[in-house]
């Protein structure tokens, strides 16, 4: 029986497992594995926001070949970050963005042992110079993995939005500052930093994905504006990681 065309999925979704994934080419950054990785998540958790978005296998393979840089300026292929292990990958707007700063401050609260128990990596990717990684980690208390894509090649390849959609009424549960106060803080950080720059394209939006092992997309969410973050516990749940009580009262779980 011929297969039916796959309908467009909501932008924030868990992606069904592909029945016949295309084999990686000889130049693929994913090494051969002795056993199959965990099956992709099949159920949606969280609100579907905005128009349908998805990442095709070919797009992910192209993104996998793009280099990212670590805090010491060393280059590594993006696909190597999740080639052998499932990874939560969070793309931030820029390192001066106050909403990104406060979101990453909460990502910093995810215990390393939770990730180790689930065999999942937690990775933040920015789009500035690698020189900004260490100061941003110090500012946010973030001790997990962080890389940069200075030319925004991965952002472009995966189709992340550039520009702001103000008609989307969302509010990140991880952002504590209002826009005026947050903008003032961001401007002050820019003025007092060694290099006065925006630490990335200020119009670029980010997103969150669960990838790997290999060319697997389990979940994606592309932000439509600076407050359109997927709740961290939603991503942790989908990746099989224990959730975190960010408020010390109630867990942030978007159902």
C-alpha positions as CSV (number, residue, x, y, z in Angstrom):
1,X,0.0,0.0,0.0
2,X,1.5,3.4,-1.0
3,X,2.5,5.7,1.9
4,X,0.4,8.7,2.5
5,X,1.8,12.2,2.4
6,X,2.8,13.5,5.8
7,X,0.8,16.6,6.9
8,X,2.5,19.7,8.2
9,X,2.9,19.5,12.0
10,X,2.6,22.3,14.5
11,X,5.8,24.3,15.1
12,X,6.2,23.1,18.6
13,X,5.9,19.3,18.3
14,X,7.3,15.9,18.8
15,X,8.3,14.5,15.4
16,X,7.1,11.0,14.4
17,X,9.7,8.4,13.7
18,X,10.6,8.2,10.0
19,X,9.7,4.8,8.5
20,X,12.7,4.6,6.2
21,X,15.3,7.2,7.1
22,X,17.8,8.0,4.4
23,X,21.2,6.5,5.1
24,X,23.9,9.0,5.9
25,X,26.4,9.8,3.1
26,X,30.1,9.0,3.4
27,X,30.7,12.6,4.5
28,X,28.2,12.4,7.3
29,X,29.5,13.6,10.7
30,X,27.6,10.8,12.4
31,X,29.7,7.7,13.1
32,X,28.3,4.2,12.7
33,X,26.6,2.9,15.9
34,X,26.5,-0.7,17.0
35,X,22.9,-0.5,18.1
36,X,19.9,1.7,17.3
37,X,19.2,4.8,19.4
38,X,16.1,5.3,21.4
39,X,12.9,5.6,19.5
40,X,11.7,9.2,18.9
41,X,9.0,10.6,21.2
42,X,5.6,10.2,19.6
43,X,3.3,12.4,21.7
44,X,3.1,16.1,21.8
45,X,3.6,17.9,25.1
46,X,3.1,21.6,25.3
47,X,1.2,24.2,23.4
48,X,1.4,24.3,19.6
49,X,2.2,27.9,18.7
50,X,2.1,29.6,15.3
51,X,2.2,28.0,11.9
52,X,3.5,24.6,11.0
53,X,7.3,24.1,11.0
54,X,9.5,21.0,10.7
55,X,13.0,20.1,9.9
56,X,13.5,17.7,7.1
57,X,16.3,15.0,7.3
58,X,18.2,16.7,4.5
59,X,18.1,20.0,6.3
60,X,19.4,18.4,9.5
61,X,22.2,16.7,7.6
62,X,23.2,20.0,6.1
63,X,23.2,21.7,9.5
64,X,25.2,18.8,11.0
65,X,28.1,19.7,8.7
66,X,28.2,23.3,9.9
67,X,30.9,24.1,12.4
68,X,30.4,25.5,15.8
69,X,33.0,26.9,18.1
70,X,33.6,26.3,21.8
71,X,34.8,28.8,24.4
72,X,38.4,28.4,23.4
73,X,37.8,28.9,19.7
74,X,38.0,25.3,18.8
75,X,35.8,24.2,15.9
76,X,33.6,21.1,15.9
77,X,30.9,19.9,13.5
78,X,27.4,20.6,14.9
79,X,26.4,17.0,14.2
80,X,29.1,15.6,16.4
81,X,27.3,17.1,19.4
82,X,24.4,14.6,19.1
83,X,25.8,12.0,16.8
84,X,26.2,9.3,19.5
85,X,23.9,10.7,22.2
86,X,20.5,12.4,22.5
87,X,20.9,16.1,23.1
88,X,18.6,19.0,24.1
89,X,19.9,21.9,21.9
90,X,18.7,25.4,22.8
91,X,19.5,28.2,20.3
92,X,19.4,31.7,21.9
93,X,18.8,35.0,20.2
94,X,22.0,36.8,21.3
95,X,24.1,36.9,24.5
96,X,22.9,40.5,25.3
97,X,19.2,39.5,25.2
98,X,17.8,39.7,28.7
99,X,15.2,37.0,28.0
100,X,17.9,34.7,26.8
101,X,20.0,35.5,29.9
102,X,17.1,34.7,32.2
103,X,16.2,31.5,30.3
104,X,19.8,30.3,30.4
105,X,19.9,31.1,34.2
106,X,17.1,28.5,34.6
107,X,18.8,26.0,32.3
108,X,21.8,26.3,34.6
109,X,19.6,24.9,37.4
110,X,19.2,21.5,35.6
111,X,21.4,19.2,37.7
112,X,24.1,17.4,35.8
113,X,23.1,14.1,37.5
114,X,19.6,14.4,35.9
115,X,21.2,14.6,32.5
116,X,23.7,11.8,33.2
117,X,20.9,9.5,34.4
118,X,19.0,10.0,31.2
119,X,22.1,9.9,29.0
120,X,21.2,13.3,27.5
121,X,23.4,16.3,26.8
122,X,22.3,19.9,27.4
123,X,23.7,22.3,24.9
124,X,23.2,26.0,24.3
125,X,24.2,27.6,21.0
126,X,24.6,31.3,20.5
127,X,25.5,33.3,17.3
128,X,28.2,35.7,18.5
129,X,32.0,35.5,18.7
130,X,33.3,32.6,20.8
131,X,34.9,35.3,23.1
132,X,31.5,35.9,24.6
133,X,30.9,32.4,25.8
134,X,32.9,32.5,29.0
135,X,31.5,35.8,30.2
136,X,27.9,34.7,29.4
137,X,28.4,31.4,31.3
138,X,29.9,33.4,34.3
139,X,27.0,35.8,34.2
140,X,24.3,33.1,34.1
141,X,25.9,30.4,36.2
142,X,25.6,28.0,33.3
143,X,28.0,25.1,33.5
144,X,26.7,22.8,30.8
145,X,27.9,22.8,27.2
146,X,27.8,26.1,25.1
147,X,28.9,26.8,21.6
148,X,28.5,29.5,19.0
149,X,27.5,29.7,15.3
150,X,29.0,33.1,14.4
151,X,27.7,33.1,10.8
152,X,24.3,31.9,11.8
153,X,24.6,29.0,9.3
154,X,22.7,26.5,11.4
155,X,20.0,29.0,12.3
156,X,19.5,29.7,8.5
157,X,19.7,26.0,7.5
158,X,17.1,24.9,10.0
159,X,14.8,27.8,9.2
160,X,14.8,29.8,12.4
161,X,12.9,33.0,12.3
162,X,14.6,36.4,11.9
163,X,12.5,39.3,13.1
164,X,9.8,39.7,15.8
165,X,6.2,38.6,15.7
166,X,4.4,40.9,18.2
167,X,1.0,39.5,17.6
168,X,1.9,36.2,19.5
169,X,0.6,36.5,23.0
170,X,3.0,34.3,24.8
171,X,5.0,34.8,28.0
172,X,8.0,32.7,28.9
173,X,7.7,31.3,32.4
174,X,11.5,31.8,32.8
175,X,11.6,35.5,32.2
176,X,11.3,37.6,35.3
177,X,12.1,41.1,34.0
178,X,9.7,43.3,32.1
179,X,10.7,44.7,28.7
180,X,11.8,48.1,29.9
181,X,13.9,46.9,32.8
182,X,15.3,44.0,30.7
183,X,16.3,46.3,27.9
184,X,18.0,48.8,30.2
185,X,20.0,45.9,31.7
186,X,21.0,44.7,28.2
187,X,22.1,48.1,27.2
188,X,24.2,48.5,30.3
189,X,25.9,45.2,29.7
190,X,26.7,46.2,26.1
191,X,28.1,49.5,27.3
192,X,30.3,48.0,30.0
193,X,31.5,45.0,28.0
194,X,35.1,45.0,26.6
195,X,33.7,45.0,23.1
196,X,30.7,47.2,22.5
197,X,28.6,45.0,20.2
198,X,25.2,43.2,20.2
199,X,26.9,39.8,20.8
200,X,24.9,38.4,17.9
201,X,22.3,39.5,15.4
202,X,19.6,41.3,17.5
203,X,16.9,40.3,15.0
204,X,17.6,36.6,15.1
205,X,15.2,34.4,17.0
206,X,16.1,31.1,18.7
207,X,14.5,27.7,19.4
208,X,14.8,24.4,21.1
209,X,15.3,20.9,19.7
210,X,15.8,17.4,20.9
211,X,18.2,15.6,18.5
212,X,20.0,12.4,18.1
213,X,21.5,9.9,18.2
214,X,22.3,10.5,14.6
215,X,20.0,12.3,12.2
216,X,16.9,12.1,14.5
217,X,14.6,15.0,15.3
218,X,12.5,14.1,18.3
219,X,11.1,17.6,19.0
220,X,11.4,21.2,17.8
221,X,10.2,24.6,18.8
222,X,11.2,27.7,16.9
223,X,10.6,31.0,18.8
224,X,8.4,33.6,17.1
225,X,9.6,36.3,19.4
226,X,11.8,36.9,22.4
227,X,9.2,35.6,24.9
228,X,8.2,32.5,22.9
229,X,10.4,30.0,24.9
230,X,9.3,26.5,25.3
231,X,9.1,25.8,29.1
232,X,12.3,23.9,30.2
233,X,10.4,21.2,31.9
234,X,8.5,20.4,28.8
235,X,11.8,19.8,26.9
236,X,13.2,17.8,29.9
237,X,10.1,15.6,30.0
238,X,10.2,14.9,26.2
239,X,13.9,14.0,26.5
240,X,13.3,11.6,29.4
241,X,15.1,13.9,31.9
242,X,13.7,14.5,35.4
243,X,12.0,17.9,35.8
244,X,13.2,20.8,38.0
245,X,11.3,22.8,40.5
246,X,12.3,26.3,39.4
247,X,9.9,28.2,41.6
248,X,10.4,26.1,44.8
249,X,6.6,25.9,44.9
250,X,5.3,24.4,41.7
251,X,7.1,22.8,38.7
252,X,6.8,24.6,35.4
253,X,5.2,22.0,33.3
254,X,3.4,23.1,30.1
255,X,0.6,20.6,29.3
